[in-house]
Amino acid sequence: MTDIDDAEINKARFLEAFGRFAEGDTGVLFEILREDFVSHTPGAPAGRDAWIEFIKGSPIATAEIEIQHVLAEDQLVVMHYFLTAGEVREAVVDLWRFEDGLIVEHWSVTELLT
């Protein structure tokens, strides 16, 4: 299998999981995030289970998401999207690193839109 194949597989797995999450299936996070998952986003709690609880209670859990771009290369999947939660609208770029088909690391950058 080549890196291109891995990238496309990871992208497909990510999009399938993200779609389920967007439909309200927060349990999918336990399926796609490895137990030793780490988020490098400031303010995010350490550990997979704590991060999932954090996400379940955050605005993204019920926000409107408009995907703009999804890119994959090697073990990385990058998604650029607009998030609208009530009156708040943000541009977000998330970077997800996969190992063996599961997400092991996450970085995020957000910009408040006016």
Backbone as CSV, one residue per row, in Angstrom:
resi,resn,N_x,N_y,N_z,CA_x,CA_y,CA_z,C_x,C_y,C_z
1,MET,0.842,-1.174,0.000,0.000,0.000,0.000,0.892,1.243,0.000
2,THR,0.533,2.249,-0.768,1.330,3.469,-0.849,0.806,4.518,0.113
3,ASP,1.587,5.577,0.298,1.154,6.677,1.150,-0.113,7.325,0.617
4,ILE,-0.246,7.387,-0.714,-1.448,7.959,-1.317,-2.657,7.139,-0.912
5,ASP,-2.535,5.813,-0.945,-3.635,4.963,-0.526,-3.977,5.218,0.942
6,ASP,-2.968,5.278,1.802,-3.196,5.553,3.226,-3.898,6.893,3.408
7,ALA,-3.460,7.901,2.695,-4.056,9.226,2.815,-5.531,9.193,2.423
8,GLU,-5.849,8.536,1.336,-7.246,8.472,0.878,-8.106,7.641,1.826
9,ILE,-7.545,6.576,2.372,-8.275,5.759,3.354,-8.546,6.579,4.604
10,ASN,-7.532,7.292,5.097,-7.707,8.128,6.286,-8.732,9.230,6.035
11,LYS,-8.682,9.832,4.865,-9.640,10.885,4.516,-11.066,10.331,4.504
12,ALA,-11.242,9.166,3.903,-12.570,8.548,3.843,-13.065,8.191,5.242
13,ARG,-12.191,7.632,6.072,-12.568,7.288,7.457,-12.953,8.549,8.225
14,PHE,-12.163,9.607,8.048,-12.447,10.861,8.729,-13.806,11.423,8.307
15,LEU,-14.048,11.488,6.994,-15.301,12.058,6.499,-16.509,11.246,6.945
16,GLU,-16.368,9.933,6.982,-17.471,9.087,7.437,-17.746,9.360,8.918
17,ALA,-16.688,9.425,9.725,-16.848,9.685,11.161,-17.384,11.093,11.399
18,PHE,-16.876,12.077,10.663,-17.338,13.446,10.843,-18.816,13.564,10.473
19,GLY,-19.215,12.883,9.412,-20.622,12.885,9.016,-21.515,12.311,10.106
20,ARG,-21.086,11.216,10.704,-21.853,10.620,11.798,-21.912,11.566,12.992
21,PHE,-20.775,12.200,13.312,-20.744,13.159,14.415,-21.703,14.314,14.136
22,ALA,-21.695,14.832,12.915,-22.565,15.953,12.545,-24.044,15.588,12.651
23,GLU,-24.350,14.292,12.530,-25.733,13.822,12.671,-26.100,13.531,14.121
24,GLY,-25.163,13.787,15.053,-25.450,13.618,16.467,-24.876,12.362,17.103
25,ASP,-24.144,11.555,16.341,-23.551,10.322,16.864,-22.199,10.621,17.499
26,THR,-22.209,11.043,18.770,-20.944,11.354,19.441,-20.166,10.090,19.800
27,GLY,-20.814,8.944,19.806,-20.137,7.678,20.076,-19.086,7.337,19.035
28,VAL,-19.226,7.896,17.845,-18.250,7.633,16.787,-16.860,8.119,17.187
29,LEU,-16.785,9.082,18.080,-15.481,9.579,18.510,-14.673,8.490,19.209
30,PHE,-15.344,7.606,19.953,-14.647,6.495,20.596,-14.117,5.499,19.562
31,GLU,-14.748,5.453,18.400,-14.339,4.527,17.340,-13.162,5.065,16.527
32,ILE,-13.071,6.380,16.359,-12.079,6.963,15.453,-10.847,7.506,16.190
33,LEU,-10.969,7.784,17.499,-9.845,8.314,18.268,-9.171,7.183,19.046
34,ARG,-7.863,7.089,18.903,-7.125,6.077,19.643,-7.130,6.422,21.137
35,GLU,-6.993,5.428,21.990,-7.054,5.647,23.445,-6.030,6.659,23.932
36,ASP,-4.860,6.701,23.284,-3.817,7.648,23.711,-3.854,8.955,22.906
37,PHE,-5.016,9.289,22.356,-5.239,10.516,21.587,-4.801,11.748,22.377
38,VAL,-4.185,12.703,21.657,-3.733,13.967,22.248,-4.232,15.112,21.380
39,SER,-4.864,16.096,22.003,-5.230,17.329,21.309,-4.258,18.412,21.748
40,HIS,-3.687,19.097,20.765,-2.737,20.174,21.039,-3.415,21.551,21.022
41,THR,-4.725,21.561,21.006,-5.475,22.812,20.997,-5.466,23.424,22.392
42,PRO,-5.039,24.681,22.523,-5.034,25.329,23.844,-6.425,25.287,24.484
43,GLY,-6.456,24.935,25.759,-7.711,24.880,26.496,-8.423,23.548,26.422
44,ALA,-7.990,22.668,25.512,-8.612,21.347,25.403,-8.034,20.433,26.480
45,PRO,-8.877,19.607,27.080,-8.378,18.722,28.135,-7.510,17.598,27.574
46,ALA,-6.681,17.036,28.445,-5.808,15.935,28.053,-6.583,14.620,28.070
47,GLY,-6.227,13.741,27.146,-6.803,12.402,27.114,-8.040,12.301,26.246
48,ARG,-8.196,11.138,25.612,-9.315,10.914,24.705,-10.665,11.091,25.386
49,ASP,-10.896,10.402,26.493,-12.215,10.428,27.117,-12.591,11.832,27.595
50,ALA,-11.640,12.537,28.198,-11.909,13.910,28.653,-12.159,14.824,27.460
51,TRP,-11.412,14.625,26.370,-11.603,15.456,25.182,-12.976,15.211,24.563
52,ILE,-13.396,13.946,24.526,-14.720,13.639,23.971,-15.811,14.303,24.804
53,GLU,-15.720,14.232,26.121,-16.709,14.894,26.978,-16.702,16.403,26.747
54,PHE,-15.523,16.969,26.587,-15.372,18.398,26.296,-16.080,18.756,24.982
55,ILE,-15.853,17.965,23.947,-16.455,18.209,22.632,-17.971,18.037,22.688
56,LYS,-18.438,17.025,23.393,-19.879,16.786,23.506,-20.599,17.973,24.133
57,GLY,-19.915,18.712,25.019,-20.514,19.862,25.672,-20.185,21.192,25.023
58,SER,-19.423,21.155,23.932,-19.013,22.402,23.280,-19.988,22.789,22.167
59,PRO,-19.913,24.024,21.696,-20.807,24.471,20.621,-20.706,23.639,19.344
60,ILE,-19.555,23.021,19.070,-19.432,22.265,17.827,-20.391,21.075,17.779
61,ALA,-20.774,20.571,18.938,-21.660,19.408,18.978,-23.025,19.692,18.351
62,THR,-23.445,20.949,18.353,-24.754,21.299,17.779,-24.656,22.389,16.722
63,ALA,-23.446,22.754,16.338,-23.235,23.849,15.387,-23.551,23.426,13.953
64,GLU,-23.772,24.438,13.138,-23.874,24.211,11.689,-22.455,24.254,11.137
65,ILE,-22.102,23.245,10.349,-20.762,23.117,9.788,-20.851,23.200,8.270
66,GLU,-20.027,24.058,7.691,-19.937,24.163,6.231,-18.503,23.805,5.828
67,ILE,-18.322,22.600,5.340,-16.983,22.156,4.952,-16.555,22.888,3.688
68,GLN,-15.355,23.449,3.728,-14.797,24.158,2.585,-13.758,23.307,1.857
69,HIS,-12.857,22.682,2.615,-11.788,21.878,2.025,-11.442,20.712,2.946
70,VAL,-11.114,19.577,2.358,-10.560,18.454,3.101,-9.390,17.941,2.281
71,LEU,-8.209,17.948,2.899,-6.987,17.525,2.228,-6.365,16.387,3.021
72,ALA,-5.720,15.471,2.309,-5.041,14.366,2.982,-3.696,14.118,2.331
73,GLU,-2.700,13.901,3.177,-1.364,13.563,2.705,-0.706,12.707,3.775
74,ASP,-0.133,11.596,3.360,0.494,10.663,4.294,-0.496,10.327,5.410
75,GLN,-0.128,10.593,6.646,-0.984,10.255,7.793,-1.806,11.433,8.304
76,LEU,-1.850,12.525,7.521,-2.537,13.736,7.952,-3.803,13.996,7.152
77,VAL,-4.836,14.443,7.843,-6.062,14.920,7.210,-6.301,16.328,7.744
78,VAL,-6.538,17.261,6.833,-6.771,18.657,7.194,-8.160,19.048,6.696
79,MET,-8.938,19.679,7.572,-10.262,20.154,7.170,-10.380,21.632,7.511
80,HIS,-10.824,22.402,6.523,-11.130,23.823,6.688,-12.640,23.937,6.596
81,TYR,-13.249,24.591,7.581,-14.706,24.704,7.574,-15.146,25.970,8.299
82,PHE,-16.416,26.318,8.073,-17.055,27.408,8.794,-17.996,26.785,9.816
83,LEU,-17.942,27.294,11.026,-18.759,26.798,12.123,-19.664,27.936,12.573
84,THR,-20.959,27.680,12.625,-21.908,28.669,13.116,-22.646,28.076,14.304
85,ALA,-22.514,28.736,15.439,-23.195,28.325,16.669,-23.914,29.553,17.217
86,GLY,-25.212,29.616,16.997,-25.968,30.805,17.387,-25.524,31.991,16.565
87,GLU,-25.096,33.046,17.232,-24.642,34.255,16.553,-23.145,34.226,16.249
88,VAL,-22.446,33.211,16.723,-20.994,33.110,16.544,-20.689,32.329,15.274
89,ARG,-19.828,32.917,14.452,-19.392,32.257,13.214,-17.869,32.289,13.184
90,GLU,-17.265,31.116,12.971,-15.814,31.001,12.963,-15.348,30.249,11.729
91,ALA,-14.150,30.583,11.288,-13.437,29.775,10.307,-12.494,28.880,11.112
92,VAL,-12.467,27.600,10.788,-11.670,26.636,11.553,-10.836,25.796,10.596
93,VAL,-9.610,25.532,11.003,-8.759,24.561,10.312,-8.320,23.554,11.367
94,ASP,-8.672,22.299,11.141,-8.271,21.205,12.018,-7.287,20.320,11.285
95,LEU,-6.268,19.880,11.989,-5.274,18.942,11.464,-5.355,17.690,12.333
96,TRP,-5.540,16.546,11.699,-5.680,15.265,12.386,-4.584,14.326,11.900
97,ARG,-3.852,13.716,12.837,-2.823,12.742,12.457,-3.311,11.341,12.797
98,PHE,-3.237,10.482,11.790,-3.676,9.094,11.920,-2.484,8.158,12.114
99,GLU,-2.718,7.080,12.814,-1.819,5.929,12.882,-2.685,4.686,12.861
100,ASP,-2.387,3.789,11.944,-3.131,2.524,11.860,-4.642,2.732,11.812
101,GLY,-5.077,3.745,11.062,-6.499,3.970,10.844,-7.233,4.717,11.939
102,LEU,-6.522,5.133,12.992,-7.151,5.881,14.077,-6.453,7.221,14.271
103,ILE,-7.203,8.210,14.755,-6.640,9.531,15.010,-5.879,9.504,16.329
104,VAL,-4.632,9.987,16.277,-3.795,10.019,17.482,-3.458,11.432,17.947
105,GLU,-3.540,12.420,17.039,-3.239,13.802,17.417,-4.140,14.769,16.659
106,HIS,-4.365,15.922,17.284,-5.217,16.960,16.711,-4.663,18.342,17.041
107,TRP,-4.689,19.226,16.033,-4.355,20.642,16.202,-5.508,21.434,15.583
108,SER,-5.760,22.634,16.088,-6.858,23.440,15.587,-6.500,24.913,15.620
109,VAL,-6.934,25.631,14.588,-6.783,27.080,14.523,-8.139,27.651,14.162
110,THR,-8.580,28.671,14.908,-9.882,29.275,14.635,-9.740,30.780,14.439
111,GLU,-10.661,31.333,13.680,-10.709,32.780,13.451,-12.175,33.204,13.537
112,LEU,-12.455,34.145,14.404,-13.800,34.667,14.545,-14.132,35.490,13.302
113,LEU,-15.276,35.195,12.694,-15.716,35.929,11.503,-16.760,36.954,11.911
114,THR,-16.747,38.074,11.231,-17.733,39.120,11.558,-18.798,39.191,10.502
